[in-house]
Amino acid sequence: MNHASDQERQELCRRALGGRKTRRSEFTRERPCKWHPTSLIHPQYREPFTVDNCWTWIAEAIQAGAIVEIITLKKPPGKRGFVLKLDGHGGIKIYVKLQMLSEVVYGRSFHESGANDDEE
């Protein structure tokens, strides 16, 4: 299992916190995603995540030392992605998959972790 370097971790945080110019979560055929933050409860606020505060939460988790695994994406084939499995509200794990391209971090997955996470 490979982990993101300190530089990659910093870059993921910078882009996640950079606003809508440096972060996206749009579904395309080339980059399918399962990005559903508003369906999960924020563990700190105990209200549903918002489109924006999920990114802050991800960056804070990375800054706090969360494990960021490097994976090889299936779509697009062979490209690098980053996976976090974070503690959510009520004991659930939240599966987060990210991809960095150009100056943007793409949110590829944000949902309750399950048996099929590696299939995405």
N, CA, C and O atoms as CSV, one atom per row, in Angstrom:
chain,resi,resn,atom,element,x,y,z
A,1,MET,N,N,0.852,-1.185,0.000
A,1,MET,CA,C,0.000,0.000,0.000
A,1,MET,C,C,0.892,1.241,0.000
A,1,MET,O,O,1.726,1.418,0.888
A,2,ASN,N,N,0.708,2.087,-0.996
A,2,ASN,CA,C,1.459,3.342,-1.083
A,2,ASN,C,C,0.653,4.471,-0.467
A,2,ASN,O,O,-0.572,4.518,-0.583
A,3,HIS,N,N,1.358,5.375,0.185
A,3,HIS,CA,C,0.706,6.537,0.781
A,3,HIS,C,C,1.173,7.808,0.088
A,3,HIS,O,O,2.283,7.873,-0.440
A,4,ALA,N,N,0.314,8.812,0.098
A,4,ALA,CA,C,0.632,10.101,-0.515
A,4,ALA,C,C,1.817,10.736,0.207
A,4,ALA,O,O,1.962,10.614,1.423
A,5,SER,N,N,2.645,11.405,-0.559
A,5,SER,CA,C,3.784,12.128,0.010
A,5,SER,C,C,3.289,13.379,0.736
A,5,SER,O,O,2.137,13.783,0.576
A,6,ASP,N,N,4.158,13.980,1.523
A,6,ASP,CA,C,3.801,15.227,2.203
A,6,ASP,C,C,3.409,16.299,1.187
A,6,ASP,O,O,2.475,17.067,1.418
A,7,GLN,N,N,4.120,16.349,0.071
A,7,GLN,CA,C,3.819,17.341,-0.970
A,7,GLN,C,C,2.439,17.089,-1.580
A,7,GLN,O,O,1.681,18.033,-1.806
A,8,GLU,N,N,2.112,15.835,-1.845
A,8,GLU,CA,C,0.789,15.504,-2.400
A,8,GLU,C,C,-0.315,15.839,-1.391
A,8,GLU,O,O,-1.366,16.360,-1.765
A,9,ARG,N,N,-0.073,15.541,-0.132
A,9,ARG,CA,C,-1.046,15.842,0.916
A,9,ARG,C,C,-1.297,17.353,0.973
A,9,ARG,O,O,-2.444,17.794,1.043
A,10,GLN,N,N,-0.223,18.135,0.944
A,10,GLN,CA,C,-0.353,19.597,0.977
A,10,GLN,C,C,-1.112,20.109,-0.239
A,10,GLN,O,O,-1.931,21.021,-0.132
A,11,GLU,N,N,-0.837,19.519,-1.385
A,11,GLU,CA,C,-1.499,19.956,-2.619
A,11,GLU,C,C,-2.982,19.591,-2.604
A,11,GLU,O,O,-3.813,20.385,-3.044
A,12,LEU,N,N,-3.324,18.411,-2.107
A,12,LEU,CA,C,-4.729,18.040,-1.973
A,12,LEU,C,C,-5.458,19.039,-1.076
A,12,LEU,O,O,-6.568,19.467,-1.393
A,13,CYS,N,N,-4.834,19.409,0.043
A,13,CYS,CA,C,-5.446,20.372,0.966
A,13,CYS,C,C,-5.594,21.745,0.315
A,13,CYS,O,O,-6.644,22.379,0.422
A,14,ARG,N,N,-4.550,22.195,-0.352
A,14,ARG,CA,C,-4.593,23.516,-0.992
A,14,ARG,C,C,-5.740,23.592,-1.985
A,14,ARG,O,O,-6.488,24.570,-2.007
A,15,ARG,N,N,-5.874,22.578,-2.790
A,15,ARG,CA,C,-6.928,22.578,-3.798
A,15,ARG,C,C,-8.305,22.419,-3.164
A,15,ARG,O,O,-9.257,23.081,-3.580
A,16,ALA,N,N,-8.422,21.553,-2.169
A,16,ALA,CA,C,-9.714,21.356,-1.503
A,16,ALA,C,C,-10.193,22.644,-0.840
A,16,ALA,O,O,-11.392,22.924,-0.818
A,17,LEU,N,N,-9.272,23.418,-0.308
A,17,LEU,CA,C,-9.629,24.660,0.382
A,17,LEU,C,C,-9.670,25.873,-0.539
A,17,LEU,O,O,-10.047,26.965,-0.114
A,18,GLY,N,N,-9.284,25.685,-1.798
A,18,GLY,CA,C,-9.144,26.798,-2.723
A,18,GLY,C,C,-10.431,27.310,-3.342
A,18,GLY,O,O,-10.399,28.258,-4.127
A,19,GLY,N,N,-11.538,26.718,-3.015
A,19,GLY,CA,C,-12.802,27.171,-3.582
A,19,GLY,C,C,-13.127,26.441,-4.865
A,19,GLY,O,O,-12.439,25.502,-5.265
A,20,ARG,N,N,-14.165,26.885,-5.485
A,20,ARG,CA,C,-14.707,26.159,-6.635
A,20,ARG,C,C,-13.828,26.224,-7.886
A,20,ARG,O,O,-14.091,25.523,-8.863
A,21,LYS,N,N,-12.790,27.060,-7.863
A,21,LYS,CA,C,-11.862,27.096,-8.999
A,21,LYS,C,C,-10.868,25.941,-8.948
A,21,LYS,O,O,-10.313,25.557,-9.978
A,22,THR,N,N,-10.638,25.384,-7.760
A,22,THR,CA,C,-9.621,24.343,-7.621
A,22,THR,C,C,-10.189,23.001,-7.171
A,22,THR,O,O,-9.430,22.072,-6.894
A,23,ARG,N,N,-11.504,22.889,-7.094
A,23,ARG,CA,C,-12.127,21.618,-6.695
A,23,ARG,C,C,-13.426,21.428,-7.466
A,23,ARG,O,O,-14.188,22.371,-7.680
A,24,ARG,N,N,-13.660,20.184,-7.877
A,24,ARG,CA,C,-14.872,19.865,-8.634
A,24,ARG,C,C,-15.321,18.453,-8.288
A,24,ARG,O,O,-14.551,17.645,-7.769
A,25,SER,N,N,-16.570,18.181,-8.585
A,25,SER,CA,C,-17.096,16.825,-8.366
A,25,SER,C,C,-18.188,16.528,-9.379
A,25,SER,O,O,-19.312,16.179,-9.018
A,26,GLU,N,N,-17.847,16.670,-10.633
A,26,GLU,CA,C,-18.831,16.462,-11.688
A,26,GLU,C,C,-18.672,15.073,-12.308
A,26,GLU,O,O,-17.557,14.575,-12.464
A,27,PHE,N,N,-19.786,14.467,-12.652
A,27,PHE,CA,C,-19.794,13.146,-13.279
A,27,PHE,C,C,-19.554,13.302,-14.767
A,27,PHE,O,O,-20.237,14.074,-15.440
A,28,THR,N,N,-18.576,12.559,-15.277
A,28,THR,CA,C,-18.381,12.449,-16.722
A,28,THR,C,C,-18.149,10.979,-17.045
A,28,THR,O,O,-17.869,10.183,-16.149
A,29,ARG,N,N,-18.261,10.623,-18.286
A,29,ARG,CA,C,-18.011,9.240,-18.693
A,29,ARG,C,C,-16.558,8.850,-18.407
A,29,ARG,O,O,-16.273,7.720,-18.013
A,30,GLU,N,N,-15.653,9.799,-18.611
A,30,GLU,CA,C,-14.237,9.528,-18.374
A,30,GLU,C,C,-13.899,9.514,-16.885
A,30,GLU,O,O,-12.981,8.811,-16.462
A,31,ARG,N,N,-14.632,10.285,-16.094
A,31,ARG,CA,C,-14.399,10.389,-14.656
A,31,ARG,C,C,-15.718,10.206,-13.904
A,31,ARG,O,O,-16.254,11.169,-13.355
A,32,PRO,N,N,-16.240,8.989,-13.876
A,32,PRO,CA,C,-17.488,8.786,-13.135
A,32,PRO,C,C,-17.265,9.047,-11.649
A,32,PRO,O,O,-16.163,8.855,-11.134
A,33,CYS,N,N,-18.301,9.477,-10.982
A,33,CYS,CA,C,-18.156,9.739,-9.554
A,33,CYS,C,C,-19.427,9.369,-8.809
A,33,CYS,O,O,-20.522,9.307,-9.367
A,34,LYS,N,N,-19.230,9.130,-7.538
A,34,LYS,CA,C,-20.332,8.851,-6.619
A,34,LYS,C,C,-20.128,9.808,-5.444
A,34,LYS,O,O,-19.705,9.397,-4.364
A,35,TRP,N,N,-20.428,11.069,-5.664
A,35,TRP,CA,C,-20.141,12.153,-4.734
A,35,TRP,C,C,-21.464,12.583,-4.101
A,35,TRP,O,O,-22.243,13.318,-4.708
A,36,HIS,N,N,-21.706,12.117,-2.873
A,36,HIS,CA,C,-22.989,12.349,-2.214
A,36,HIS,C,C,-22.818,12.904,-0.794
A,36,HIS,O,O,-23.318,12.300,0.155
A,37,PRO,N,N,-22.133,14.022,-0.627
A,37,PRO,CA,C,-21.912,14.521,0.740
A,37,PRO,C,C,-23.191,14.885,1.476
A,37,PRO,O,O,-23.267,14.708,2.692
A,38,THR,N,N,-24.186,15.383,0.778
A,38,THR,CA,C,-25.400,15.845,1.469
A,38,THR,C,C,-26.255,14.691,1.992
A,38,THR,O,O,-27.235,14.915,2.703
A,39,SER,N,N,-25.888,13.465,1.643
A,39,SER,CA,C,-26.632,12.306,2.160
A,39,SER,C,C,-26.030,11.774,3.461
A,39,SER,O,O,-26.557,10.831,4.051
A,40,LEU,N,N,-24.928,12.377,3.906
A,40,LEU,CA,C,-24.250,11.943,5.126
A,40,LEU,C,C,-24.243,13.058,6.168
A,40,LEU,O,O,-24.313,14.241,5.838
A,41,ILE,N,N,-24.159,12.653,7.425
A,41,ILE,CA,C,-24.162,13.607,8.536
A,41,ILE,C,C,-22.728,13.976,8.906
A,41,ILE,O,O,-21.878,13.108,9.101
A,42,HIS,N,N,-22.480,15.274,8.998
A,42,HIS,CA,C,-21.169,15.776,9.419
A,42,HIS,C,C,-20.966,15.378,10.873
A,42,HIS,O,O,-21.814,15.687,11.711
A,43,PRO,N,N,-19.860,14.695,11.201
A,43,PRO,CA,C,-19.684,14.220,12.575
A,43,PRO,C,C,-19.555,15.323,13.621
A,43,PRO,O,O,-19.867,15.102,14.791
A,44,GLN,N,N,-19.106,16.494,13.219
A,44,GLN,CA,C,-18.955,17.598,14.174
A,44,GLN,C,C,-20.251,18.396,14.319
A,44,GLN,O,O,-20.671,18.690,15.438
A,45,TYR,N,N,-20.878,18.743,13.218
A,45,TYR,CA,C,-22.060,19.610,13.249
A,45,TYR,C,C,-23.364,18.834,13.418
A,45,TYR,O,O,-24.386,19.413,13.787
A,46,ARG,N,N,-23.336,17.533,13.152
A,46,ARG,CA,C,-24.512,16.652,13.260
A,46,ARG,C,C,-25.673,17.116,12.378
A,46,ARG,O,O,-26.845,16.967,12.725
A,47,GLU,N,N,-25.317,17.666,11.264
A,47,GLU,CA,C,-26.244,18.048,10.201
A,47,GLU,C,C,-25.657,17.504,8.905
A,47,GLU,O,O,-24.471,17.175,8.867
A,48,PRO,N,N,-26.445,17.400,7.849
A,48,PRO,CA,C,-25.874,16.908,6.594
A,48,PRO,C,C,-24.697,17.769,6.127
A,48,PRO,O,O,-24.687,18.987,6.306
A,49,PHE,N,N,-23.719,17.110,5.530
A,49,PHE,CA,C,-22.623,17.842,4.893
A,49,PHE,C,C,-23.220,18.754,3.830
A,49,PHE,O,O,-24.297,18.483,3.300
A,50,THR,N,N,-22.520,19.823,3.528
A,50,THR,CA,C,-22.882,20.670,2.401
A,50,THR,C,C,-21.876,20.413,1.275
A,50,THR,O,O,-20.850,19.763,1.475
A,51,VAL,N,N,-22.187,20.928,0.108
A,51,VAL,CA,C,-21.297,20.795,-1.033
A,51,VAL,C,C,-19.934,21.404,-0.723
A,51,VAL,O,O,-18.913,20.920,-1.213
A,52,ASP,N,N,-19.911,22.462,0.086
A,52,ASP,CA,C,-18.648,23.123,0.408
A,52,ASP,C,C,-17.967,22.569,1.656
A,52,ASP,O,O,-16.754,22.360,1.642
A,53,ASN,N,N,-18.713,22.325,2.741
A,53,ASN,CA,C,-18.011,21.948,3.965
A,53,ASN,C,C,-17.443,20.535,3.930
A,53,ASN,O,O,-16.610,20.194,4.770
A,54,CYS,N,N,-17.868,19.707,2.984
A,54,CYS,CA,C,-17.245,18.390,2.865
A,54,CYS,C,C,-15.776,18.535,2.457
A,54,CYS,O,O,-14.928,17.754,2.889
A,55,TRP,N,N,-15.483,19.533,1.627
A,55,TRP,CA,C,-14.103,19.762,1.193
A,55,TRP,C,C,-13.241,20.242,2.363
A,55,TRP,O,O,-12.098,19.809,2.515
A,56,THR,N,N,-13.785,21.123,3.175
A,56,THR,CA,C,-13.052,21.591,4.352
A,56,THR,C,C,-12.773,20.415,5.287
A,56,THR,O,O,-11.670,20.286,5.817
A,57,TRP,N,N,-13.762,19.573,5.482
A,57,TRP,CA,C,-13.631,18.412,6.346
A,57,TRP,C,C,-12.543,17.462,5.837
A,57,TRP,O,O,-11.759,16.935,6.627
A,58,ILE,N,N,-12.496,17.245,4.533
A,58,ILE,CA,C,-11.463,16.397,3.929
A,58,ILE,C,C,-10.082,16.998,4.182
A,58,ILE,O,O,-9.167,16.299,4.615
A,59,ALA,N,N,-9.933,18.303,3.909
A,59,ALA,CA,C,-8.638,18.963,4.108
A,59,ALA,C,C,-8.207,18.907,5.571
A,59,ALA,O,O,-7.038,18.659,5.863
A,60,GLU,N,N,-9.127,19.133,6.477
A,60,GLU,CA,C,-8.795,19.076,7.907
A,60,GLU,C,C,-8.367,17.671,8.316
A,60,GLU,O,O,-7.462,17.512,9.135
A,61,ALA,N,N,-9.007,16.659,7.753
A,61,ALA,CA,C,-8.624,15.274,8.058
A,61,ALA,C,C,-7.212,14.987,7.565
A,61,ALA,O,O,-6.422,14.354,8.266
A,62,ILE,N,N,-6.893,15.450,6.361
A,62,ILE,CA,C,-5.547,15.253,5.818
A,62,ILE,C,C,-4.530,15.983,6.692
A,62,ILE,O,O,-3.491,15.419,7.035
A,63,GLN,N,N,-4.822,17.226,7.052
A,63,GLN,CA,C,-3.917,18.000,7.893
A,63,GLN,C,C,-3.725,17.363,9.264
A,63,GLN,O,O,-2.665,17.506,9.873
A,64,ALA,N,N,-4.745,16.660,9.753
A,64,ALA,CA,C,-4.672,16.007,11.064
A,64,ALA,C,C,-3.967,14.651,10.998
A,64,ALA,O,O,-3.809,13.984,12.021
A,65,GLY,N,N,-3.545,14.243,9.799
A,65,GLY,CA,C,-2.765,13.019,9.679
A,65,GLY,C,C,-3.497,11.801,9.162
A,65,GLY,O,O,-2.975,10.690,9.255
A,66,ALA,N,N,-4.693,11.974,8.618
A,66,ALA,CA,C,-5.426,10.827,8.060
A,66,ALA,C,C,-4.583,10.135,6.993
A,66,ALA,O,O,-3.818,10.779,6.275
A,67,ILE,N,N,-4.734,8.826,6.902
A,67,ILE,CA,C,-4.030,8.056,5.880
A,67,ILE,C,C,-4.623,8.392,4.514
A,67,ILE,O,O,-5.839,8.361,4.325
A,68,VAL,N,N,-3.747,8.711,3.570
A,68,VAL,CA,C,-4.148,8.987,2.191
A,68,VAL,C,C,-3.434,7.952,1.325
A,68,VAL,O,O,-2.228,8.034,1.091
A,69,GLU,N,N,-4.202,6.990,0.863
A,69,GLU,CA,C,-3.682,5.891,0.057
A,69,GLU,C,C,-3.627,6.309,-1.406
A,69,GLU,O,O,-4.515,7.013,-1.885
A,70,ILE,N,N,-2.594,5.882,-2.113
A,70,ILE,CA,C,-2.518,6.085,-3.562
A,70,ILE,C,C,-3.070,4.824,-4.225
A,70,ILE,O,O,-2.691,3.706,-3.876
A,71,ILE,N,N,-3.972,5.024,-5.188
A,71,ILE,CA,C,-4.542,3.898,-5.924
A,71,ILE,C,C,-4.390,4.146,-7.427
A,71,ILE,O,O,-4.098,5.260,-7.862
A,72,THR,N,N,-4.592,3.096,-8.195
A,72,THR,CA,C,-4.648,3.214,-9.650
A,72,THR,C,C,-6.113,3.169,-10.042
A,72,THR,O,O,-6.820,2.208,-9.741
A,73,LEU,N,N,-6.560,4.220,-10.716
A,73,LEU,CA,C,-7.970,4.327,-11.109
A,73,LEU,C,C,-8.299,3.389,-12.266
A,73,LEU,O,O,-7.452,3.075,-13.102
A,74,LYS,N,N,-9.554,2.953,-12.284
A,74,LYS,CA,C,-10.045,2.144,-13.403
A,74,LYS,C,C,-10.530,3.036,-14.536
A,74,LYS,O,O,-10.449,2.664,-15.707
A,75,LYS,N,N,-11.035,4.211,-14.186
A,75,LYS,CA,C,-11.466,5.216,-15.171
A,75,LYS,C,C,-10.964,6.568,-14.708
A,75,LYS,O,O,-11.352,7.012,-13.627
A,76,PRO,N,N,-10.141,7.224,-15.453
A,76,PRO,CA,C,-9.452,6.703,-16.630
A,76,PRO,C,C,-8.406,5.659,-16.229
A,76,PRO,O,O,-7.760,5.779,-15.188
A,77,PRO,N,N,-8.252,4.638,-17.068
A,77,PRO,CA,C,-7.366,3.521,-16.735
A,77,PRO,C,C,-5.929,3.974,-16.480
A,77,PRO,O,O,-5.353,4.748,-17.245
A,78,GLY,N,N,-5.374,3.469,-15.385
A,78,GLY,CA,C,-3.972,3.705,-15.084
A,78,GLY,C,C,-3.645,5.015,-14.410
A,78,GLY,O,O,-2.500,5.220,-14.007
A,79,LYS,N,N,-4.605,5.912,-14.271
A,79,LYS,CA,C,-4.341,7.210,-13.630
A,79,LYS,C,C,-4.334,7.059,-12.109
A,79,LYS,O,O,-4.923,6.127,-11.561
A,80,ARG,N,N,-3.660,7.988,-11.442
A,80,ARG,CA,C,-3.539,7.949,-9.983
A,80,ARG,C,C,-4.730,8.595,-9.303
A,80,ARG,O,O,-5.282,9.596,-9.761
A,81,GLY,N,N,-5.098,7.986,-8.203
A,81,GLY,CA,C,-6.129,8.540,-7.349
A,81,GLY,C,C,-5.687,8.447,-5.902
A,81,GLY,O,O,-4.674,7.821,-5.589
A,82,PHE,N,N,-6.449,9.071,-5.028
A,82,PHE,CA,C,-6.140,9.108,-3.602
A,82,PHE,C,C,-7.395,8.714,-2.831
A,82,PHE,O,O,-8.481,9.221,-3.112
A,83,VAL,N,N,-7.252,7.818,-1.864
A,83,VAL,CA,C,-8.387,7.329,-1.092
A,83,VAL,C,C,-8.171,7.591,0.388
A,83,VAL,O,O,-7.086,7.374,0.927
A,84,LEU,N,N,-9.236,8.064,1.033
A,84,LEU,CA,C,-9.277,8.219,2.483
A,84,LEU,C,C,-10.498,7.472,2.988
A,84,LEU,O,O,-11.538,7.465,2.330
A,85,LYS,N,N,-10.383,6.850,4.138
A,85,LYS,CA,C,-11.517,6.223,4.813
A,85,LYS,C,C,-11.600,6.888,6.179
A,85,LYS,O,O,-10.793,6.622,7.070
A,86,LEU,N,N,-12.589,7.755,6.323
A,86,LEU,CA,C,-12.669,8.638,7.481
A,86,LEU,C,C,-13.848,8.283,8.379
A,86,LEU,O,O,-14.876,7.791,7.915
A,87,ASP,N,N,-13.678,8.540,9.664
A,87,ASP,CA,C,-14.748,8.282,10.627
A,87,ASP,C,C,-15.860,9.304,10.451
A,87,ASP,O,O,-15.634,10.512,10.527
A,88,GLY,N,N,-17.056,8.802,10.216
A,88,GLY,CA,C,-18.230,9.649,10.071
A,88,GLY,C,C,-19.086,9.603,11.322
A,88,GLY,O,O,-18.700,9.023,12.337
A,89,HIS,N,N,-20.238,10.213,11.237
A,89,HIS,CA,C,-21.190,10.261,12.350
A,89,HIS,C,C,-21.818,8.880,12.579
A,89,HIS,O,O,-22.121,8.161,11.627
A,90,GLY,N,N,-22.005,8.529,13.837
A,90,GLY,CA,C,-22.695,7.285,14.169
A,90,GLY,C,C,-21.889,6.032,13.886
A,90,GLY,O,O,-22.463,4.956,13.714
A,91,GLY,N,N,-20.571,6.149,13.834
A,91,GLY,CA,C,-19.725,4.978,13.660
A,91,GLY,C,C,-19.531,4.519,12.228
A,91,GLY,O,O,-18.891,3.493,12.000
A,92,ILE,N,N,-20.062,5.243,11.258
A,92,ILE,CA,C,-19.847,4.830,9.862
A,92,ILE,C,C,-18.475,5.301,9.383
A,92,ILE,O,O,-17.886,6.222,9.950
A,93,LYS,N,N,-17.989,4.666,8.349
A,93,LYS,CA,C,-16.780,5.104,7.656
A,93,LYS,C,C,-17.222,5.792,6.375
A,93,LYS,O,O,-18.132,5.332,5.685
A,94,ILE,N,N,-16.570,6.886,6.078
A,94,ILE,CA,C,-16.849,7.613,4.841
A,94,ILE,C,C,-15.689,7.377,3.883
A,94,ILE,O,O,-14.528,7.619,4.212
A,95,TYR,N,N,-16.031,6.901,2.696
A,95,TYR,CA,C,-15.066,6.604,1.649
A,95,TYR,C,C,-14.932,7.835,0.760
A,95,TYR,O,O,-15.910,8.315,0.186
A,96,VAL,N,N,-13.698,8.339,0.656
A,96,VAL,CA,C,-13.420,9.528,-0.155
A,96,VAL,C,C,-12.349,9.154,-1.181
A,96,VAL,O,O,-11.277,8.662,-0.829
A,97,LYS,N,N,-12.660,9.397,-2.450
A,97,LYS,CA,C,-11.667,9.185,-3.508
A,97,LYS,C,C,-11.491,10.495,-4.258
A,97,LYS,O,O,-12.464,11.151,-4.630
A,98,LEU,N,N,-10.230,10.866,-4.473
A,98,LEU,CA,C,-9.888,12.128,-5.126
A,98,LEU,C,C,-8.935,11.857,-6.290
A,98,LEU,O,O,-8.226,10.851,-6.314
A,99,GLN,N,N,-8.938,12.772,-7.246
A,99,GLN,CA,C,-7.999,12.723,-8.358
A,99,GLN,C,C,-7.511,14.132,-8.632
A,99,GLN,O,O,-8.308,15.066,-8.711
A,100,MET,N,N,-6.195,14.288,-8.779
A,100,MET,CA,C,-5.638,15.603,-9.112
A,100,MET,C,C,-5.314,15.651,-10.600
A,100,MET,O,O,-4.645,14.771,-11.140
A,101,LEU,N,N,-5.807,16.701,-11.243
A,101,LEU,CA,C,-5.506,16.978,-12.645
A,101,LEU,C,C,-5.234,18.465,-12.778
A,101,LEU,O,O,-5.951,19.292,-12.215
A,102,SER,N,N,-4.213,18.790,-13.512
A,102,SER,CA,C,-3.901,20.196,-13.742
A,102,SER,C,C,-3.871,20.927,-12.402
A,102,SER,O,O,-3.071,20.569,-11.537
A,103,GLU,N,N,-4.696,21.915,-12.206
A,103,GLU,CA,C,-4.746,22.675,-10.950
A,103,GLU,C,C,-5.994,22.364,-10.138
A,103,GLU,O,O,-6.349,23.111,-9.226
A,104,VAL,N,N,-6.657,21.266,-10.469
A,104,VAL,CA,C,-7.940,20.949,-9.851
A,104,VAL,C,C,-7.868,19.596,-9.147
A,104,VAL,O,O,-7.212,18.671,-9.628
A,105,VAL,N,N,-8.548,19.489,-8.003
A,105,VAL,CA,C,-8.773,18.198,-7.372
A,105,VAL,C,C,-10.227,17.825,-7.671
A,105,VAL,O,O,-11.146,18.606,-7.429
A,106,TYR,N,N,-10.410,16.622,-8.198
A,106,TYR,CA,C,-11.741,16.128,-8.510
A,106,TYR,C,C,-12.200,15.183,-7.420
A,106,TYR,O,O,-11.490,14.248,-7.050
A,107,GLY,N,N,-13.390,15.434,-6.912
A,107,GLY,CA,C,-14.011,14.523,-5.978
A,107,GLY,C,C,-14.653,13.406,-6.760
A,107,GLY,O,O,-15.583,13.635,-7.533
A,108,ARG,N,N,-14.159,12.195,-6.564
A,108,ARG,CA,C,-14.670,11.043,-7.308
A,108,ARG,C,C,-15.633,10.214,-6.479
A,108,ARG,O,O,-16.579,9.640,-7.019
A,109,SER,N,N,-15.404,10.142,-5.156
A,109,SER,CA,C,-16.296,9.396,-4.261
A,109,SER,C,C,-16.389,10.098,-2.921
A,109,SER,O,O,-15.388,10.565,-2.378
A,110,PHE,N,N,-17.596,10.165,-2.399
A,110,PHE,CA,C,-17.850,10.638,-1.039
A,110,PHE,C,C,-19.164,9.999,-0.635
A,110,PHE,O,O,-20.244,10.486,-0.967
A,111,HIS,N,N,-19.046,8.889,0.094
A,111,HIS,CA,C,-20.238,8.123,0.478
A,111,HIS,C,C,-19.863,7.179,1.605
A,111,HIS,O,O,-18.689,7.044,1.950
A,112,GLU,N,N,-20.853,6.536,2.171
A,112,GLU,CA,C,-20.582,5.552,3.208
A,112,GLU,C,C,-19.775,4.408,2.617
A,112,GLU,O,O,-20.106,3.877,1.557
A,113,SER,N,N,-18.712,4.039,3.320
A,113,SER,CA,C,-17.845,2.982,2.855
A,113,SER,C,C,-18.572,1.646,2.878
A,113,SER,O,O,-19.354,1.367,3.787
A,114,GLY,N,N,-18.306,0.826,1.872
A,114,GLY,CA,C,-18.949,-0.479,1.782
A,114,GLY,C,C,-18.071,-1.482,1.071
A,114,GLY,O,O,-16.932,-1.189,0.709
A,115,ALA,N,N,-18.609,-2.660,0.876
A,115,ALA,CA,C,-17.844,-3.760,0.282
A,115,ALA,C,C,-17.426,-3.491,-1.158
A,115,ALA,O,O,-16.445,-4.071,-1.624
A,116,ASN,N,N,-18.143,-2.626,-1.874
A,116,ASN,CA,C,-17.849,-2.388,-3.288
A,116,ASN,C,C,-17.006,-1.153,-3.553
A,116,ASN,O,O,-16.931,-0.699,-4.694
A,117,ASP,N,N,-16.378,-0.605,-2.542
A,117,ASP,CA,C,-15.588,0.622,-2.725
A,117,ASP,C,C,-14.532,0.477,-3.804
A,117,ASP,O,O,-14.325,1.400,-4.592
A,118,ASP,N,N,-13.868,-0.654,-3.852
A,118,ASP,CA,C,-12.777,-0.845,-4.816
A,118,ASP,C,C,-13.273,-1.033,-6.239
A,118,ASP,O,O,-12.474,-1.028,-7.175
A,119,GLU,N,N,-14.564,-1.195,-6.415
A,119,GLU,CA,C,-15.128,-1.393,-7.746
A,119,GLU,C,C,-15.352,-0.077,-8.492
A,119,GLU,O,O,-15.574,-0.084,-9.703
A,120,GLU,N,N,-15.299,1.027,-7.796
A,120,GLU,CA,C,-15.598,2.328,-8.419
A,120,GLU,C,C,-14.459,2.810,-9.288
A,120,GLU,O,O,-14.547,3.884,-9.883
